[in-house]
Amino acid sequence: HEKLERFAAHSRVPVINALTDLLHPCQLLADMQTFFEHRGDITGKQVTWIGDGNNMCHSYINAARLLDFRLNISCPPGYEPEAWILQPASDRCSIVTDPATAAAGADLVVTDVWASMGQEQEQRKRAEAFANYQVNAPLMALANPDALFMHCLPAHRGEEVSAEVIDGTWSIVWDEAENRLHAQKALLELLLNQ
């Protein structure tokens, strides 16, 4: 992430963060577009993040501040998001260790892989740590009846999400994936017209 910031500081044209280890804002744009398409404005809604406090979690924290929604973050101890990212959003975001408590009443449940790119050597350790953090049908049953499920993909069925959820009626992952293209086209158009 630091390299991207240094590059942007010396660039005469806009630099887009398409993905870093710290943030994934382009994916977040697609996620918000997808929620808006399916449920309308996200203001005042409850979003639940289940899993690693990673770049997507950090992006949801920033979005909670900007778009005024509540964010419950459920992750095992030692895998929380960066405190310096979480702190400015402390009025919108809560760390809730128990996934069931975090998911109760959620309008949107989101997860990501347990081991991101570059963390493959930690896969076994992470699988043990995250074993109770799978998004599955019993967990989704605790959310609002019309709750949605998102995942930035690719997903590992049977690990962070059950097949029943990712392939079921809660899931809007394919619309979310399609909207990556549309959101990034809109971002390019915005920057080219400045």
C-alpha positions as CSV (number, residue, x, y, z in Angstrom):
1,H,0.0,0.0,0.0
2,E,2.9,2.4,0.8
3,K,4.3,1.9,-2.7
4,L,1.0,2.8,-4.2
5,E,0.8,6.0,-2.1
6,R,4.4,7.0,-3.0
7,F,3.5,6.4,-6.7
8,A,0.4,8.5,-6.4
9,A,2.2,11.3,-4.6
10,H,4.6,11.7,-7.6
11,S,2.0,11.1,-10.4
12,R,0.5,13.9,-12.4
13,V,-2.6,11.7,-13.2
14,P,-5.0,9.9,-10.9
15,V,-3.8,6.6,-9.5
16,I,-6.5,4.0,-8.7
17,N,-6.1,1.6,-5.8
18,A,-7.5,-1.5,-7.4
19,L,-6.3,-3.7,-4.5
20,T,-3.6,-3.5,-1.9
21,D,-3.0,-5.6,1.3
22,L,-4.5,-2.7,3.3
23,L,-7.6,-1.7,1.2
24,H,-9.8,-2.9,-1.6
25,P,-11.8,0.2,-2.5
26,C,-12.7,-0.8,-6.1
27,Q,-14.4,-4.0,-4.8
28,L,-16.2,-1.9,-2.1
29,L,-17.6,0.4,-4.9
30,A,-19.0,-2.7,-6.6
31,D,-20.4,-4.1,-3.3
32,M,-22.2,-0.8,-2.6
33,Q,-23.6,-0.6,-6.1
34,T,-24.9,-4.2,-5.7
35,F,-26.6,-3.4,-2.4
36,F,-28.2,-0.3,-3.8
37,E,-29.5,-2.2,-6.8
38,H,-31.1,-4.9,-4.6
39,R,-32.2,-3.0,-1.5
40,G,-31.7,0.7,-2.1
41,D,-29.9,3.1,0.2
42,I,-27.6,1.5,2.8
43,T,-27.8,4.4,5.2
44,G,-28.9,3.2,8.6
45,K,-28.6,-0.5,7.7
46,Q,-26.6,-3.1,9.6
47,V,-23.8,-4.8,7.8
48,T,-22.0,-7.8,9.3
49,W,-18.4,-8.7,8.4
50,I,-17.5,-12.3,9.3
51,G,-13.8,-13.3,9.0
52,D,-10.4,-11.8,8.7
53,G,-9.9,-8.1,9.5
54,N,-8.3,-7.7,6.0
55,N,-8.3,-5.2,3.2
56,M,-12.0,-5.8,2.5
57,C,-12.9,-5.4,6.1
58,H,-10.9,-2.2,6.2
59,S,-12.8,-0.9,3.1
60,Y,-16.1,-1.7,4.8
61,I,-15.0,0.2,7.9
62,N,-14.3,3.3,5.7
63,A,-17.6,2.8,3.9
64,A,-19.5,2.7,7.2
65,R,-18.2,6.2,8.0
66,L,-18.9,7.6,4.6
67,L,-22.3,6.0,4.0
68,D,-23.6,6.0,7.6
69,F,-24.3,2.3,8.2
70,R,-23.6,0.1,11.3
71,L,-20.8,-2.5,10.9
72,N,-20.4,-5.5,13.1
73,I,-17.0,-7.1,12.6
74,S,-16.7,-10.7,13.9
75,C,-13.3,-12.2,13.8
76,P,-11.2,-14.5,16.0
77,P,-8.8,-12.8,18.5
78,G,-5.6,-11.9,16.7
79,Y,-7.3,-11.3,13.3
80,E,-9.0,-8.0,14.0
81,P,-8.7,-5.0,11.6
82,E,-6.0,-2.4,12.1
83,A,-6.9,-0.3,15.1
84,W,-5.8,2.9,13.4
85,I,-8.4,2.2,10.6
86,L,-11.1,1.1,13.1
87,Q,-10.7,4.0,15.6
88,P,-12.1,6.9,13.5
89,A,-15.2,4.7,12.7
90,S,-15.7,3.6,16.3
91,D,-19.1,5.3,16.4
92,R,-20.2,3.1,13.5
93,C,-18.2,-0.1,13.9
94,S,-18.1,-2.8,16.6
95,I,-15.9,-5.8,17.1
96,V,-18.2,-8.7,18.1
97,T,-16.3,-11.9,18.7
98,D,-19.3,-14.2,18.4
99,P,-20.5,-14.5,14.8
100,A,-24.1,-15.3,15.8
101,T,-24.3,-12.1,17.9
102,A,-22.8,-10.1,15.0
103,A,-25.2,-11.5,12.4
104,A,-28.4,-11.0,14.4
105,G,-30.5,-8.5,12.5
106,A,-28.1,-7.9,9.7
107,D,-29.2,-6.5,6.4
108,L,-26.0,-7.7,4.7
109,V,-23.5,-10.4,5.6
110,V,-20.1,-10.3,4.0
111,T,-17.1,-12.5,4.2
112,D,-13.8,-13.2,2.4
113,V,-11.3,-16.0,2.2
114,W,-9.5,-16.9,5.5
115,A,-6.1,-16.8,3.9
116,S,-5.5,-14.0,1.4
117,M,-2.9,-14.0,-1.4
118,G,0.5,-14.2,0.1
119,Q,-0.8,-16.0,3.3
120,E,-1.0,-19.5,1.8
121,Q,1.6,-20.8,4.2
122,E,-0.8,-19.8,7.1
123,Q,-3.7,-21.7,5.6
124,R,-3.8,-24.5,8.2
125,K,-3.4,-22.2,11.2
126,R,-6.0,-19.8,9.8
127,A,-8.5,-22.7,9.1
128,E,-8.3,-23.7,12.8
129,A,-8.6,-20.1,14.0
130,F,-11.6,-19.4,11.7
131,A,-13.4,-22.7,12.0
132,N,-16.3,-21.1,13.9
133,Y,-16.5,-18.2,11.5
134,Q,-18.2,-19.8,8.5
135,V,-21.2,-18.0,7.0
136,N,-23.8,-20.8,6.8
137,A,-27.6,-21.2,6.8
138,P,-28.0,-21.2,10.6
139,L,-26.0,-17.9,10.7
140,M,-27.9,-16.3,7.9
141,A,-31.2,-17.4,9.7
142,L,-30.2,-14.9,12.5
143,A,-30.0,-12.0,10.0
144,N,-33.0,-10.1,8.8
145,P,-35.4,-12.3,6.6
146,D,-34.4,-10.4,3.5
147,A,-30.7,-10.2,4.3
148,L,-28.2,-10.5,1.5
149,F,-24.8,-12.3,1.3
150,M,-21.7,-11.0,-0.5
151,H,-18.2,-12.3,-1.1
152,C,-15.6,-10.6,-3.3
153,L,-14.6,-14.1,-4.8
154,P,-13.1,-16.5,-5.4
155,A,-14.7,-18.3,-2.5
156,H,-13.8,-21.6,-0.9
157,R,-17.1,-23.4,-0.4
158,G,-17.2,-25.3,2.8
159,E,-14.6,-23.0,4.4
160,E,-15.6,-19.3,4.9
161,V,-19.0,-19.9,3.3
162,S,-21.2,-23.0,2.9
163,A,-22.5,-24.0,-0.5
164,E,-26.0,-23.5,0.7
165,V,-25.4,-19.8,1.3
166,I,-23.2,-18.9,-1.7
167,D,-25.5,-20.8,-4.1
168,G,-28.7,-19.9,-2.3
169,T,-31.3,-17.1,-2.3
170,W,-29.3,-14.9,0.1
171,S,-26.4,-14.7,-2.3
172,I,-25.8,-11.9,-4.8
173,V,-22.2,-12.7,-5.5
174,W,-22.6,-13.0,-9.3
175,D,-24.3,-9.5,-9.5
176,E,-21.5,-8.3,-7.2
177,A,-18.8,-9.8,-9.5
178,E,-20.5,-8.2,-12.6
179,N,-20.7,-4.9,-10.9
180,R,-16.9,-4.8,-10.5
181,L,-16.7,-4.1,-14.2
182,H,-19.4,-1.4,-14.1
183,A,-18.1,0.3,-10.9
184,Q,-14.6,0.5,-12.3
185,K,-15.8,1.8,-15.7
186,A,-17.7,4.6,-13.8
187,L,-14.6,5.4,-11.7
188,L,-12.5,5.7,-14.9
189,E,-15.1,7.9,-16.5
190,L,-15.2,10.1,-13.4
191,L,-11.5,10.5,-13.4
192,L,-11.2,11.1,-17.1
193,N,-13.8,13.9,-17.0
194,Q,-12.0,15.9,-14.3
